[in-house]
Amino acid sequence: MKTILLAAAALAFSAIAGAASAADAIGTITLNGHVGSACTVIQGGSGTTFGATFDLGELTDGSTGHLRADIKAGTPISGLTFNFTLVCSGANEGVSVRSTALTNAATAPGGYSNAVDFTGNAHFLLVTQPSSASTLDVANLTTAAAATTSAFGAAKFLQNVNNNVVVTAYSFATHGGDNLLVAGSYAGSIVVDITPS
């Protein structure tokens, strides 16, 4: 009986030892990828360029030669709001807005002006993880010496929605005071630059 028990114990030990000596072969496959920090225009342009053109028409009131009262307001006139849809893959993107006065090449004598100043503004819809919405406004007056710069903010992304960038212009004023405007064509601009972080 002792012999049978010893034989059974030896057999069990042998089975355990055999199981312990067998080893799995484990392979690990690592997958990598990359998303570049970039901004792409979905609506209102293509690639990395967006824009629009708006004709203010006759700048004067016609009867006195002074700037129209309706465009002097601190809010955009009807139609002077441009909606764009962009996709930016990074957070805290840099922003620069530069407004350039509407100017006319004609010489302006005393009491006249050949430039119209205004404020250009870029409005951004932002989101912070998990889904906290916020906005950023970056305004620049044409009389400023340089562009106005800012950034979305730490951990803030451009919202993944339509019309997430809105550009407006308002507070038009005759450069140099309430002078008469010289006849001719006037052109100005608002340049919005979004720099991936």
C-alpha positions as CSV (number, residue, x, y, z in Angstrom):
1,M,0.0,0.0,0.0
2,K,2.9,2.3,0.9
3,T,4.4,1.6,-2.5
4,I,1.2,2.5,-4.3
5,L,0.9,5.8,-2.4
6,L,4.5,6.6,-3.1
7,A,4.0,5.8,-6.8
8,A,0.9,8.0,-6.9
9,A,2.6,10.9,-5.1
10,A,5.6,10.6,-7.5
11,L,3.3,10.7,-10.5
12,A,1.4,13.8,-9.2
13,F,4.7,15.6,-8.5
14,S,5.9,14.7,-11.9
15,A,2.7,16.2,-13.5
16,I,3.1,19.4,-11.5
17,A,6.8,19.7,-12.4
18,G,6.0,19.1,-16.1
19,A,3.3,21.8,-16.0
20,A,5.6,24.3,-14.3
21,S,8.4,23.7,-16.9
22,A,6.1,24.4,-19.9
23,A,6.0,28.1,-20.9
24,D,3.8,30.2,-23.1
25,A,5.4,32.1,-26.0
26,I,4.2,35.7,-25.7
27,G,4.6,38.2,-28.5
28,T,3.7,41.9,-28.2
29,I,2.9,43.9,-31.3
30,T,3.1,47.7,-30.7
31,L,1.1,50.0,-33.0
32,N,2.0,53.7,-33.4
33,G,0.4,56.6,-35.2
34,H,0.5,60.4,-35.3
35,V,-1.9,63.3,-35.7
36,G,-0.2,66.5,-36.8
37,S,-1.1,69.8,-35.2
38,A,-2.9,71.6,-38.0
39,C,-6.0,73.6,-38.9
40,T,-8.0,72.9,-41.9
41,V,-10.8,74.9,-43.5
42,I,-14.1,73.0,-43.9
43,Q,-16.5,75.8,-44.9
44,G,-15.7,79.3,-46.1
45,G,-12.5,78.4,-48.0
46,S,-10.3,75.4,-48.7
47,G,-7.1,73.8,-47.4
48,T,-5.7,76.4,-44.9
49,T,-7.2,79.5,-46.5
50,F,-10.6,81.1,-45.7
51,G,-12.1,84.4,-46.5
52,A,-15.0,86.5,-47.9
53,T,-15.7,89.8,-49.6
54,F,-18.2,92.3,-48.5
55,D,-19.1,95.5,-50.4
56,L,-20.1,98.3,-48.1
57,G,-21.4,100.3,-51.1
58,E,-21.5,104.1,-50.8
59,L,-19.6,105.0,-47.7
60,T,-21.0,108.5,-47.3
61,D,-24.5,109.6,-46.5
62,G,-24.6,111.2,-50.0
63,S,-25.9,114.6,-48.9
64,T,-23.1,115.8,-46.7
65,G,-20.1,113.7,-47.8
66,H,-19.6,112.3,-44.3
67,L,-19.4,108.7,-43.3
68,R,-22.8,106.9,-43.2
69,A,-24.3,106.8,-39.6
70,D,-25.4,103.1,-39.9
71,I,-21.8,101.8,-40.2
72,K,-20.6,103.8,-37.2
73,A,-22.4,101.6,-34.7
74,G,-20.5,99.4,-32.3
75,T,-22.3,96.3,-33.7
76,P,-21.9,94.9,-37.2
77,I,-24.4,96.0,-39.9
78,S,-26.6,93.4,-41.6
79,G,-24.5,91.0,-43.7
80,L,-21.1,92.1,-42.2
81,T,-20.8,88.8,-40.3
82,F,-18.8,86.0,-41.8
83,N,-19.1,82.4,-40.6
84,F,-16.4,79.8,-41.2
85,T,-15.9,76.2,-40.1
86,L,-12.4,75.0,-39.3
87,V,-11.0,71.9,-37.8
88,C,-7.9,72.3,-35.6
89,S,-6.3,69.2,-34.1
90,G,-4.4,70.8,-31.2
91,A,-5.3,72.7,-28.1
92,N,-4.2,76.3,-27.2
93,E,-3.8,77.4,-30.8
94,G,-2.3,80.8,-31.3
95,V,-4.5,83.6,-32.8
96,S,-3.6,86.9,-34.5
97,V,-6.1,89.4,-35.9
98,R,-4.9,92.4,-38.0
99,S,-7.3,95.0,-39.3
100,T,-6.3,97.4,-42.1
101,A,-8.3,100.6,-42.7
102,L,-10.3,101.1,-45.9
103,T,-8.1,103.5,-47.9
104,N,-8.2,105.4,-51.1
105,A,-5.1,106.3,-53.0
106,A,-6.3,109.8,-53.7
107,T,-4.6,112.7,-51.8
108,A,-6.8,114.2,-49.0
109,P,-6.5,117.9,-48.4
110,G,-7.3,119.6,-45.1
111,G,-10.9,118.8,-44.0
112,Y,-10.9,115.6,-46.0
113,S,-9.9,112.0,-45.4
114,N,-8.9,109.1,-47.6
115,A,-9.2,106.4,-44.9
116,V,-11.9,104.8,-42.8
117,D,-11.0,103.0,-39.6
118,F,-12.9,100.2,-38.0
119,T,-12.6,97.3,-35.5
120,G,-12.2,93.7,-36.8
121,N,-13.1,90.9,-34.5
122,A,-12.7,87.1,-34.6
123,H,-15.0,85.1,-32.4
124,F,-14.0,81.4,-31.6
125,L,-16.2,78.7,-30.2
126,L,-14.0,76.6,-27.8
127,V,-14.4,73.4,-25.8
128,T,-12.4,72.0,-22.8
129,Q,-12.5,68.3,-21.8
130,P,-15.0,66.7,-21.2
131,S,-17.4,69.2,-22.9
132,S,-17.1,72.6,-21.2
133,A,-17.9,75.3,-23.9
134,S,-16.4,78.7,-23.9
135,T,-15.6,81.5,-26.4
136,L,-12.7,83.8,-27.3
137,D,-12.9,87.2,-29.0
138,V,-9.8,88.8,-30.5
139,A,-10.4,92.3,-31.7
140,N,-8.1,94.7,-33.5
141,L,-8.5,98.4,-34.4
142,T,-7.1,99.6,-37.6
143,T,-5.4,102.4,-35.7
144,A,-3.4,99.8,-33.6
145,A,0.3,99.6,-34.3
146,A,0.3,95.9,-34.7
147,A,-2.0,92.8,-34.8
148,T,-3.8,91.7,-31.6
149,T,-2.6,88.2,-30.5
150,S,-4.0,85.7,-28.2
151,A,-4.4,81.9,-27.8
152,F,-7.3,79.5,-27.2
153,G,-6.0,78.7,-23.7
154,A,-4.5,75.7,-22.0
155,A,-6.4,72.5,-22.9
156,K,-9.0,74.4,-25.0
157,F,-9.8,73.2,-28.5
158,L,-11.9,74.7,-31.3
159,Q,-15.4,73.2,-31.0
160,N,-16.2,70.5,-33.6
161,V,-19.3,72.3,-34.8
162,N,-20.3,74.4,-37.9
163,N,-19.6,78.1,-37.9
164,N,-17.0,77.8,-35.1
165,V,-15.1,80.9,-36.3
166,V,-17.1,84.2,-36.9
167,V,-15.4,87.3,-38.2
168,T,-17.1,90.7,-37.9
169,A,-16.3,94.4,-38.5
170,Y,-17.9,97.4,-36.7
171,S,-17.3,100.9,-35.3
172,F,-16.4,102.5,-38.7
173,A,-15.0,106.1,-38.4
174,T,-13.4,108.5,-40.7
175,H,-9.7,108.6,-40.0
176,G,-8.5,111.9,-38.6
177,G,-11.9,113.1,-37.3
178,D,-15.3,113.8,-38.8
179,N,-13.9,114.9,-42.2
180,L,-15.3,114.6,-45.7
181,L,-14.3,111.5,-47.6
182,V,-12.4,111.9,-50.9
183,A,-14.1,110.3,-53.9
184,G,-12.8,107.0,-55.2
185,S,-12.5,103.3,-54.3
186,Y,-11.7,102.2,-50.8
187,A,-10.4,98.8,-49.7
188,G,-9.4,97.3,-46.3
189,S,-9.0,93.9,-44.8
190,I,-9.1,91.7,-41.7
191,V,-6.5,89.0,-41.5
192,V,-7.1,86.2,-39.1
193,D,-4.1,83.8,-38.5
194,I,-4.5,80.6,-36.4
195,T,-1.2,79.0,-35.6
196,P,-1.2,75.4,-34.5
197,S,0.6,74.8,-31.2
